[in-house]
Amino acid sequence: MTTLYFVRHAHSTYTADEWTRPLSEKGERDVRNITNTLSEEKIDLVVSSPYKRAIQTVQGIADQIGTEVLLMDDLRERMLTTEPAENFTLAMTRVWEDPTFAWEGGESNVVAQQRGVRAIQSLLDQYEGKRIAIGTHGNIMVLILNYFDGQYGYTFWKELDMPDVYKVTFNQQELLSVEKLWDRQGVV
């Protein structure tokens, strides 16, 4: 069995630059709790989206186990549009209603999902039997889960917390279970 811990990044301070947006003070406080939660899970490896907020969210567990955070570009958040959407909810609803639709300069659900799943399949092949913490983002995480189990979709995405932690167990490439390890109060 391979266990992936999808860690949706903690709250960040908004900036237009997706790559360098840092965690907020609240996000930094939540990182301590996430690190404590993951320290109970005997993590072997830490990987992350290259976005600063995702890296910062899993850096504590990487430091604790004495490893570097391995960056995987394909785990970055999906590009919705080149310019900020005037109506974010409408923009998100549209791409989930039609998985092949993409806003100008953005990725369709199909394209973003293929990218994210490629990264996960690579991890499952390369690190079979390991426990891997993954610093990620809400939309790409749900698109990945949706590939393996269709029950994870738009409604599930809307109900995610920030941060959020899901323990996802695989037997090779087969999804066996998804368990929420975090809620707004901390550990489930």
C-alpha positions, 0 to 999 in steps of 0.5 A: 500500500502507498499512502498519499497525504494531500495537504491543501495549503493553509490560508495565504495572503492574497497577491496576484502572483500565484508562484510567490503568494505566502501564507498569512499569519493564520496559515503559519499557525495552522502549519504547526498543527498540520506538522503535528498531525503528519508527524503521527503518520510516519511520513517518508517523503514530502513533495509539493507544488512549486507555489510558495504557499503549498511549500510553506504548508508542508515545510514543517513536516519535511524539517521534522523528518530531515528531508527536502521538499521535492517540487513537482511542477505538475502539482501546481494549481490549475490555471483558471484564466489568465486574468482574474475571473470577474465572477469566480463562482461562475467561472468555476461552475462552468469548468466543472459543468463542462470538463473540456471547457477552458477560459481564455488562457486557462486549463480545462478540467481534463487538461489540469486533471491529466497533468495532476494525475501524471504526477500522482501516478509517477509518485505511486510507481516510484515510491510504492509502499511509502507514505508521502505528504503532498503540498497541494491546492484545492482544485487540482487535488479534487481533480486528481481524486475525481480521476480515481473516484467520480464522487469527488467533484465540484460540491466536494471542492466547495466544502474543502477547508483551508488547510485540509488534509486527506489520507489517500491509500492506494494499492499500486494505481487503485484507490482504496480509501480517502480519509479526512484528517483535518477540519476547521478545529484541527485533527478529525 
